[in-house]
Amino acid sequence: EVQLEESGGGLVQPGGSLRVSCAASGFTFSNYGMSWVRQAPGKGLQWVSGISGSGYSTYYADSVKGRFTISRDNSRNTLYLQMNSLRADDTAVYYCAKALREGIINPFDCWGQGTLVTVSS
Amino acid sequence: QSVLTQPPSVSAAPGQKVTISCSGSSSNIGNNFVSWYQQFPGTAPKLLIYENNKRPSGIPDRFSGSKSGTSATLGITGLQTGDEADYYCGTWDSSLSVGVFGGGTKLTVL
């Protein structure tokens, strides 16, 4: 069974940093692109960042480019999102999501339960 | 403001059919596959439709998808109260190299 489990969310002050993680199991992690998708309270889905299976290719939404870094450790079957210079509008539930097929970034056929990141003083 | 445009809400009676539209541009829907997701409050989204009109295993054939030009449509027939949820379209934008979603549509089954 494919499973994704996020961790690392919490309360952080504006301008601070946080790293969220996503532990994957049940599939050959290194073969699949992965993404982070966030959802602000009461709002819709926003794609944040994606990474190829090898980790060689990365993609970012304009709103986080230069502040967030996506990475993966295929030996640990883990996806990461390093978030720096956090702002109040980064407050959201952050989901990790697995690509449907090998070699692509989207669509997403499996999602984690999400981890809440709150940016507030 | 979302790159893809969806109606904020739709409603229909149990047993009826409803469609949800998703409008984009040539750089996203026009040249890429569209997917649809269902989300219940407090839970993660679930893939309903991929590659415009394909259903993952376990998704009933009451759900269907189509695409024409720069627009896509999700159809749901035989509406049930359990279908009340938020529905999102999504795709890739080739010009921006980013994933994009619609703003979401809240379905109410009256």
Boltz contact constraints between the chains, C-beta under 6 A:
constraints:
  - contact:
      token1: [A, 44]
      token2: [B, 103]
      max_distance: 6.0
  - contact:
      token1: [A, 44]
      token2: [B, 104]
      max_distance: 6.0
  - contact:
      token1: [A, 45]
      token2: [B, 88]
      max_distance: 6.0
  - contact:
      token1: [A, 45]
      token2: [B, 101]
      max_distance: 6.0
  - contact:
      token1: [A, 47]
      token2: [B, 99]
      max_distance: 6.0
  - contact:
      token1: [A, 59]
      token2: [B, 97]
      max_distance: 6.0
  - contact:
      token1: [A, 61]
      token2: [B, 98]
      max_distance: 6.0
  - contact:
      token1: [A, 95]
      token2: [B, 44]
      max_distance: 6.0
  - contact:
      token1: [A, 100]
      token2: [B, 50]
      max_distance: 6.0
  - contact:
      token1: [A, 106]
      token2: [B, 92]
      max_distance: 6.0
  - contact:
      token1: [A, 106]
      token2: [B, 99]
      max_distance: 6.0
  - contact:
      token1: [A, 107]
      token2: [B, 35]
      max_distance: 6.0
  - contact:
      token1: [A, 107]
      token2: [B, 50]
      max_distance: 6.0
  - contact:
      token1: [A, 109]
      token2: [B, 47]
      max_distance: 6.0
  - contact:
      token1: [A, 111]
      token2: [B, 44]
      max_distance: 6.0
  - contact:
      token1: [A, 111]
      token2: [B, 45]
      max_distance: 6.0
  - contact:
      token1: [A, 113]
      token2: [B, 44]
      max_distance: 6.0
  - contact:
      token1: [A, 114]
      token2: [B, 44]
      max_distance: 6.0
